Amino acid sequence: MSVLAHRSYMRAPDRRDHILDCALEVFAKQGFHDASIAAICSRAGIGRGTLYQYFADKGAVLAALLDRIATRVVDAIHRWEPFQLPPDGALTGADAVTFIEARCAQIMKAAFADAATASLILGMARGTNAVRATIDRIDQEVVGVVAAYVRAGVDLGVLRPADPQLVAQLIVGGIEKIVFAALEDGVAIDYPRIAREIGVVLSFGLLSDSLRDPAVTRRLGEPNKGDPTR
């Protein structure tokens, strides 16, 4: 049986996902604005009629790709475990940095795990209304969850009194700014290092006085000797 014949028997959800995967490849290679419906159909091994059963036009294909990113991010953040103190109730400055670092890394992994999608959607197609709507959707969800973590930290006394919503917007907005700038400049994004730097900087400003041990902050601020870029 040929590949094309096999594809004709795909279940509707699988067919739709296959079209999106092929569209992403075409968009990544040709650019969204230069890509054509014909090129997407050719890559997917289908006729135009089949594509139009799922998507009204090329813009609808892009919107579906955007929705897939947003859904992945939202699903990921809602699976996070709530913030809790260690079993012995003791939290150090290093613990706080590690926690913030892990959460920042999770945000970036969820949003930018697919490099081709991230580059296309958050780089080349960033100016479209659909992209702005997707970013707003992600922002609302992620900021809400991060704000809840900040609020829990303040209530537990491990964070300074602060506006949870404002702090969350600062964290999420900072990550977006760094990643967008890298995508636009075509620079490789070092996600682990970004997460680490954010964790250190935020911890210095947010930790309560009981956790701001000078020895800890000095140690956390020391460059990683194994990383020549630091």
N, C-alpha and C positions, 0 to 999 in steps of 0.2 A: 504493500500500500504506500502511495506517495505521501510526502509530508503534507502537501496541499489537501489531499483527500482526507488525511487524518484530521487536519484542522477543521474541515467542514463539519465534523461531528463534535466539536467542542461544546460544552455546556455554555449557556449564555454568560454567566459570570466569568468563566475562564476565557471566553472569546473576548469579552470586554477588556480584561486585564492584558490579554495578549496584544490587542490593538494599542493599548496604552504603552506597553513595553516597547513596541515597535515605533510608535510615535516619538517616544523619548529618544530612541536611538537616532531617528531622522532629525529631530529638533537639535539634538546635541551636535550632529555633524553639519547640518545646513543652516542652523539658526531658525528660530521660530518664524520670523517674518519671511524668510526665503523658502521655507519648507512648504510642500504642497500636499494636498489630500492624495494626489496620485502617488507621490513618493511613499506616503504612509501605507497606502493600500498595497503597493508593490512589495514593501518590506514585510508586511503582514501576510502576503499571499492571499489577499481577498479582493473582491470587487468593491467599487464605490458604494453600491447598494447595501452591502453588508455593513460597511462603516457607518452609513447614514441610519442604520437601524439602531445604533447606539449613541451617535453623536450628530448634532445638527450641523456642525461645521468645525473648522480647525480651532476656533476659539473655544468651543465646547470641549475639545480634546485637551487643550491646555488647562481649562478649568477643572477637568477631572483629575489631571495630574497634580494640580495644586491641592485639590481636596484630599488626595491620597497622602500627601505630605502632612497636611494639617491633621488628618485623622490619626496618622502614625504618632505624631507628637502628642496629641491629646490623650490617646490611649496609653502611651508610655508614662506620662506624668501622673495619670490617675492610678497607676499601679505602684507608685512609690510608697514605701513604708512611712508612717508618720514619724516625726522627730521625737526621739526619746533619749533620756539620759542613760549613761552606761549603768549596768546592774548595781555597781557600787555607789552610784550617785555622783561620782567624781568626773568632771569634765575638764580637760586641760585645753590650753590654747591650741596645741597641736591637733587635738581631737576636733576642735571647731574648724580649723583650716581644712582638715581632711574631709569633714562632712560637707562643707561648702564646695570644696573642689569636686567631690563626687557628684553633687547635684548639678553643678555647672557642666560637667562632662556628660551627664545623662541628657541634659537639655540639648547640647550640641550633637550628641550621637543620634538622638531621636530625630532632630531636624535635618541633619546633614549627613546621615549615614550613607545615602546614595549620592556619590560625588557628582554624577552626571545630572541628576535631578536638581541638586543644590545649585550647581553652576548655571544650569539653564533657567530654572524658575526664579532663583533669588539673585541671579546676575543679569542675564540677557533680557529676561522678560519682566524685570522688577517694576517697570513703569506702568504696566497695565492695571486696569481697575481690578481685574480678577486677582492679581498678585497682591495688591494692597489689601483687598478684602481677606485674603488668606492669612497674610501677616497679622492683620488685626485680630482674626480669630485665634491664631496661635498666641498672640500677645495676651489676650484676655484670659485664656485658659492657664497659660504658664505663670503670668503675673499673679493670678488668683491663688495658685498653689504655693508659689514662693512666698507670697504675703502671709499665707497661713503658717508656713514654717517660721518666718520672722516673728510673727505674733506669738507662736508657741515658745520660741526662744526667749522673748521678752518676759512672758508669763513665768517661765522657769527661772528667770534671773540670770541666764547665761549671756543674754544680749542686753545692751544698753536700751533704755526706753527710746523708741523710734517709731516713726510712721511706717507700718508694715507695707502699705500700698506703695508709698514713695520709694522705699528701699527696694522692693521687688521690681518696680519700674526701672530703677537704676541698674539693677543686675541684668535684667533681660534686655534692656535697651543697649547696655554696654556690650553684651555678647553679640547682638545683632550688628551693631556698628563695626565691631572688629571683623566679623565674618564677611559682611557685605563689602567692606573696604578691600579685604584680601581677594574676594571673588572678582571684584572690578579690576584689580591690579594684576590678576592672574598669578597671585602668590600662593604657594602651598600653605595650607592652614595647619598649624601645630596645635590641635585641639587639647591634648594633655597639658601643654605648657600654658595655654590661655586659661584653662580651668584652674591650674595651680596658682597663677598670678592673681586671678580674681579672688580665690580663696584666701590668699595671704593679705591682699589689700583690704578686703572687706572685714576680715577678722580683726585687723589692727584698729579699724574704726568702730566696729560693732561690739566687740567683746566687752563684757562688764569688767569693772576694775579688779574683781577677784581673779580674773583669768589673764589679766594683762601683766604677766610675769616678765620682767625685763630679759631674763635669761632665755625664756621661750621665744619672745619676739625677736631677739637677736639671732637665735638659732634659725628661726623660720625665715628670716630675711637674708640669710647667707646664700650666695649663689651655689647652684649645683655644680660641683667641680667637674662632673662628667659631661656637662653640657656647655660647649664653648660659646654658645650664643647668649648665655646668661651672664 
